[in-house]
Amino acid sequence: MITSRLVNTRDKKLHDWFRQRLRLVIPTHAVCEHHHAPWEFFADVFYERYPQIIGMACRTGGKSLGVAGLNVAEMALKPRCGIVSLAGNFEQAKRGYGYVVEMFREDPGLQSKLSGPPLIRRTDLKNGSHLEILTASERSVHSPHVPKLRIDEVDLVQSEIYQGALSIPISQHGVKSGIAMTSTRFKAYGMMFTLVEEAPDRGIAVRAWCIREILKRCPYRYEVCPMKKCEGFCDGKWCKKAQGYYEIDDVYAKFLSMDVETWQTQWMVQKPSRYGLVYDMLGEHHIVDDDMLPPHLRLDDLKLPGGDIRSDPRIRPAWNNDFDWYGAIDWGYEDPAVALLVAKTRNDDVFVLDELYMKHLSPSEWADRVARRYPMLVARLHDDDWTEHEVAPVYADPSDPAQSREFGFRNMLMVSRPYQIQEGISIVRRFLKPPGDQNPKLFIHQRCKELRREMNQYHLKEGTDIPAPGDDHGPDALRYLMNGIFMPIPTKIETMMTWTPEKSHIQPDLDFDFPGSFDI
């Protein structure tokens, strides 16, 4: 079904301006359910309807050309409008600059507004507006503050550079600040995937369009149309009303030349496959909330303001012997330090129930923070006996024993041993997807947003089975824990604990044999 998105007179006038002055005709109809007309994105940006907006489009979806036209329009029609347009690479920047130069050259009226020759570094108009076209880099994101930021092919931009670019826009001279980003979503662990997934929480508007929204009217009868071979692409009706620019024969050539995954992801703008992710089997069926958990694992009503869990009889496994608590720690400072709260049931179902990600804390500050947030991880002495249900092992990165000691000083049982990365990954995978038709045995609570994000970004180096660095802090902590609990050999654990003076007769160097076999 085709729906027009020229919803008001202002949008139509602006569309006419693009067509007459820039010789740029942007399609105004949406075809697919949940997709948008390409024009809707550009009109929303020009009229500043959203502080941040993403245009997620197919390959050759008119993103770079449309952004160039948008930049020219805003400079010409909004006095003293400063724009920084970042491109994912140098070729993209050159292409965008070429479009801008051509638009000024082809329209004498626009050309007369220039205060000098248009340059890729800076183009100035007599009305005080200007445009800078830059390649996204550490240096370029420190450019002067202007109202408008454009990021073309944001999927090619590194996360650190993207974060730096967000500081560029600022409202000035009566022009409202705004961020507009465009890209094809190439892969499941790219910047575009993350932005679109997090858009509802961040208040970012998303406008998506695929090859069907930019298709030129099809000249074929449905019975002989080549794209009839592409199941679900066309019903023989909507394509007769299409108003785009892409020829059906070119679409068919692309369809024949590429694999199904590339076609669906980059041309039909469907959710990309999880190929290349370390945990590609992770899905929505692994995500739980309190309503899906047994009562003794529900933490929502035990949370204090700020996220700490209050000390309550219900957090003690002795109250209900159906589960045990565990902690998992990955050290950090400039990168985030991570703590995970985990429960394991008697049938070895593992639930990651809470997370804590923090930066720039000293070892003692980090240990204090974890102890305050998770009182169930602090060992309790019961009737002068150290009972199994009063101790929650905390599995940690073995690379920094000094940090483990800080936790031990706070009566936490720290478990550290050399971990083989592939061993831990293999165990996590087995729990996410057990052999045969068995149900998953590892679940992550929906409140663990950062862990879920990292698990969905944690990917392999291209052409290898080795995880790429970055987005690995929570997955590493989870791996330490799963490796420590479920290694198929008994593991001797050397405790690093201190005890209160009145309990000093208990030896802190006690060896604890932890069951370590698990078969599925």
N, C-alpha and C positions, 0 to 999 in steps of 0.2 A: 504494500500500500504506500503510495506516494503522498506526502503531506508537505504543503508549502510552509516556509518559515519566514516569509516577508509579512510579519505579523502587524506592522504598523507603518504609518506614513514616513516616520523618520528613517526606519530601516530601508524602505524603498527609495527614498531620496539619496541615501548614502550609497546604495547599490547602483543607482543610476550614475552617481558621481564617479564611482570606480569604473563603470563601463565607458563613460564618455571621456573622462580625463586620463584615465590610466590604461584604457583599452583592456580592462581586466574584467571578465565575466565569471563570477564565482557562483557555483550552483546553489540554488535556494530551496531544494527539496530534499527531504529525508526519505529513505526507502526502507531500511532495515529497522526492526523493532529495537528500541534502546539506542539507536544512532540518531545523529543530528545532521541537518543541512550544513555543509561547510560554511555558508554565509553566516549562520547563527554565531559561530565562534568569532568571526571578524567583527560583526556588529556588536556583540557583547563587549569585546575589547575596546572598540572605539568609543562606545557610549559609557564605558567605565561601570558596567553593571556588577562586576565582581572584582574584589581586590586581587585575587589570583585566579587564573583560569588556564586550563590545559586544552590544547587541541591535539587529540590523538587520532592520527590519520594513517591511511594506507600509503604505500610507496607511490610516488608521483601524485600524491593527493593535493598538490598545490600549496603545500605549507610554506616553503621558502618564498615563492612568488607572492603568495597572499600576504605574508608578513612584510615583504618589501613594499607592497602597495599600502598596507596599513601604516607603515612608518612614514611614507610620503604623504598620505592623507592627514595624519595627525600633525606633521610638521606644517603642512599648508593651511590647515583649518583650525589649529590651536596655537595661537601666538605664544612664544616663549616656552614651547614644549621641548624639553630635552629628552632624548631617547638613547639608551645604550642597547645595542642589539648584539648579543653574544651568539656565536656559531659553534657547533660541536667540533669543527676542524677548520683548517685554513681554506680548503676547497669550498666548504659551505659558505664561509665568509666572502670569498671572491664571487661566488655565484649570487649571493644576496646583494653585494655591491653592484654587480653588473645589472641586475634588475632595476635597482634604484637609478643608476645612470641612464638607462634606456627610457625609463618613465619620464625623467626630466627632459631628455633630448626630444622625445616624441611629442611633447605638449609645450608649445611656446608660452602659454600662460604660466605653467609651472616653472619653466626655465627662467622667466622674468623675475621670479621670486628668489632666485639664488643670489647670495651675496658674494659668491666666488665659485670656482669649479668644484663639483662634487668630488670629494676624496674619500677613500675607504676609511681613513683615520677619522675624518670629521667633515660633515657636510652642513653648511650654515645657510639659513634663509634670512631674508631682510626683516622678517617679523620676530626675529630673536630665537626661533626654533633651531635645533641642531640635532644631528644623528651621528653616532659613533658606531661603526661596525667592527667588532673585535672577535678574535678567536678566544674561546673560553680558556683562561689560564690563570695561574696564581697572580700574575701581574695585572691582567686586564680587569679582574674583579675589584681592584683597588682604584678604579677610575672614579672621577668626581660623581657626586650624588646628583641624580636627575629623577624626574617623576616616573619615567617609563623604562621598564626593563623587559627586553625580549630575549628568550633563549630558544634558539632554533636547533632541533635535533638534541634535545636535552638528554636523550638516552645515551649519547656519546660523551656526556660531561661527567667528570669524576665528582664523587659526592662532596669532597672537601671544597672544590671549586664552586659547586652549586651552592653550598652553604654560605660561602663568602659573597657570592653574587646577590644573595637575598638582602644584603645591607645596602645595595646601590639605590633603590628607589626611595624617593622622599617627595612629598607634595611641596610644590613651590610655584610662585607666580600665578596662582589661581588654577594650576593644573594638578589634578588629583593623581596620586601615585598608583601604580598598578604593575602587576607582573603577568606576562603572557608567555606561555611555553608551548612549543609544538614538537612533535616527534612521532615517528613510528615506534611501536612497542616491539622491539626485536627479540627480547629474551625474558625468561621468567625472573632473572636476578639482576636486571638492569635498573637504572634510575627511573625510567618511565613506569615500569611495573610497580615499583615502590610508591611513587607519587600517586598513581591511580588508586592503588589499594588503600592508601592512607588519606585520600582526598576528602572523604566524608568527615573524618576526625579533624582535619586541618582547615576545613571550610574552603576547599579548593573546588571550583566548578570544573566539570569535565565535559568536553564536547567531542564526540567521536564520529568519524565517518569512514566508510570503506570504499572499495572500488565501485560498488553499485551506486553510491551517491554522486560519483563524478563521471558516470558512464554517459556517453553520447547516445542519442536515440538509435536503437538497433534497427538496421534496415532489413533484417531477415524475417521470414515467416518462422514461427516457432518450430514447425516440423523440421526445418533445415538449419536452424541456428546452431552454430558449432558449440556454443556454451550450454546447449541442452545436455551435453555429456557431463557437465559439472552439476552433480546432484544438488538440488535446492537453490541453485543460483538464480534461476529465472522461471517464471510461470507463463511467459509469453505475453504478459499484459503490461506490467509496470514499465518494462524497458521501452515500450512504444511511447511513453510519456517522459522518458529521461531527458534531462536538459544539460548534461555535463559535456565534457570535451574528450573523453577517452574512448577510442574506437573499439568496438566489440572484437574485431580481428586481433587487435593488439592484446586485449584481455585474454583471448583464447591462446595466443602464442605464449604469454606468461604462464598460463595455467598448465600448458603442456610441458614447459621447460623446468618446472620446479617441483620439489617434493610436497606432499600434502601439508606437512607442518608449516613450511614457509608460506605456502599459499594461504592457509587459514590464519596464520599470525600476522603476516606483513601486508596481505592484500584484503582479507576479509575482516581484519581487526578483531579477531576472536582472541580469547585468552590464550597466551602462549603455553606450549607444553612445558613440563618441568625437566626436560632433558638437560643434563649437565649439572643439575643440583645434586649435592651429596645425599640429601634425603628427599629424593624425587617422589617417594611414596607417601609423604606427609600430605594429608588432606583435611577437609572439614570434619570428617568422621573421627579425627583425633582431637578435636577441640571440644571441651566440655565447659559447662557452667555449673553453679551450685545446685541448680534444680536437677541436674543429671547425676549428682554425687550422693553417696550415702550420707546420712545426717552428720556423722562424726568427721567428715571431711569438708564440711561446708564452713567457710571462713568469713563470709560476707558480714554476718552479724557479730563477728569477733574483731573486726577491723576498727581501729581507732582513727581519728583524723590524722592524715599523713601516711596511713597505710600500715602502721605497726599493729601487731596482733596482741591483744591484751591477754594477760595471764589468766587462765580459766581452767577449771577441772576438765573441761572437754578437750583440751589440747594434750592431755596426758594419755598415751597409749594404754596405760594400765587401766584406764576407765573403760576401754573397749579394746580387747586384745585382737581385734580383727585387722589391725594395721600397725606399722612402725613409721616413725619420722626419720628423715634423712636430710642432710644439707649438702649442697654442692657449691664450690667456690672456684672462681677464676680470678687471679690477681690482676690488678691494673692500677694505673695512676693517670697518665694522659689518655690512654685507652680506658674504657670503663672497667672497674672491678664489678664482678657479678656474684650474687648469691641467689641460689634457688632453694626453695622449700619443697620437699618431695615426700610423698607418702607411698608406701608399698603395702599392698594387702597380702593376706595369707596365700592367695593363689597367684602371687607375683604380678599383679596388675600394678603399674607404676603411674602415679599422678603427679605432674609438676603443678603445684597449686599456687605458687607466688614467686615473684622475682624482685630483685633489688639491683639496680644498675646505678653506680655512682662513680664520679671522677674526683681526682685531686684530694684524696684522703690519705693521711699517713696510715701505716699499719695499725697503730693503736686506735685511731679514729674509726677505721673501717671495721675492726673487731668489735668496738663498742656499738657501732651502728647495727651490725648484724645481730648482736646479742639482744639489743633493744627491740628489733623488729620481730625476731623469731625466738621467743622465750622457750619454746619446746626443744630448741637445739642446745640449750644450756643444761648440762648434766645436773641431776638432782640426787642427793643421797637420801635413801629411804631406810630408816631404822638401822643406821650404820652399815647398811649393805648396799653394794652397787649392783642393782638388779638390771636385767637385760632391758626391761621396759622403761627404765629411767635414763637410758643413754641413747642419744641419737647421733650416730656417726656422721661426721661432716667430711666429705671427700674433696680434696683440694689439689691444685696444681703442685706437683712436688718440686718445682723449680726454686721455691723460696721458703726454706724451713723457718727463717726468722719470722715471717708473717704467720706461719702456722702456730708458732709459739705464742704470739700475741693472742690468738684465739684460744689456745690451751690455757693461758693465764685467766681466761674468763670462763673456765670450766666447760669448754667444748672439746669433744673427742675428735681430734683431727687425724684423718687418715690420708697418708701420702705414700705413694709407691710409683715406681717408673711405669709410665703408661705408653703402650704402643698405639699410635693414632689409628691405624687400620683396625686393630682389635676393638677399640672402643666404638668406632663407626659401625663395624659389623654387628656389634651387640645392639646398638640403637636401631639399626635397620631391621634386625630380627624382631625387635619388640614392636616396631611400627608396622611391620608386615611379616607375621609369623608364617612358617611354611604351610602349604596347603590352604585349606579354607578356614583356618583358625582366625578368631577375632583379634584385633590389635590389643596389645598389652601395655602400650605407652600412650598416655594422654596428657594434653597440655591445657591448662585452664585459660579461658578467653581473657582473663585479666593480665596474663603474661604477654603483653603486646610486643615488648622488645624482643623477647626470646622467639616469639612466633615470626617476627620480621626477620630476625637473623637466620632462623631455620629455613625460611623461604628465600634467603639470599645466599646461603652457604653453598658455594659451588666449587667444582673441580677446575684445576688448571686445564686449559684446552689440550686435549690429546693425552691426558694423564689420568691416573686415579688418585692424584694428590690434591687435597683441598687448597684452594687459593687463599692467600691471607686476606684478612678483613672480614667483618660480619661473622666472627667466629667465637666471640667471648662467651655468650650463653651456651652455644653448642659444645664448646670445650668443657665448660663446667658440667653439663649433662653427661658428656662422654666420660669424664673422670668418675662420676658417680656410677654410671651403668657398668663401666669396666671394673670398678672396685667391688660392686655387689655381685655381679654375675659372671666374673671370670670363672672358667670351668676348672680351676684348681684352687685348693685351699689357700687363703691369703693370710699370712701373719701380719697383724697390725700393731705397730708400735705407737702407743698413745703418747700424746704430748699434752698433759693436763696438769693443772695445779689445783690444790684442794684447800678448802678453808682450814684454819689452824685446828679447829676442834675435830676435824676428820683426818688429821695428818697421819693417822696410823694406816690409812689406805695408801698403798704404794702407787705413785704416779707413773712408774715405768712398767706397769702391769702389761703382760702380753695377752692379747685377746684373739682367740681363733674364731674367725667369722665364717659362717657357712658360705661357700663360694661356688656351688655347682648349680647349674640351671639347664634344663633340657627342654627344648621344644622342637 
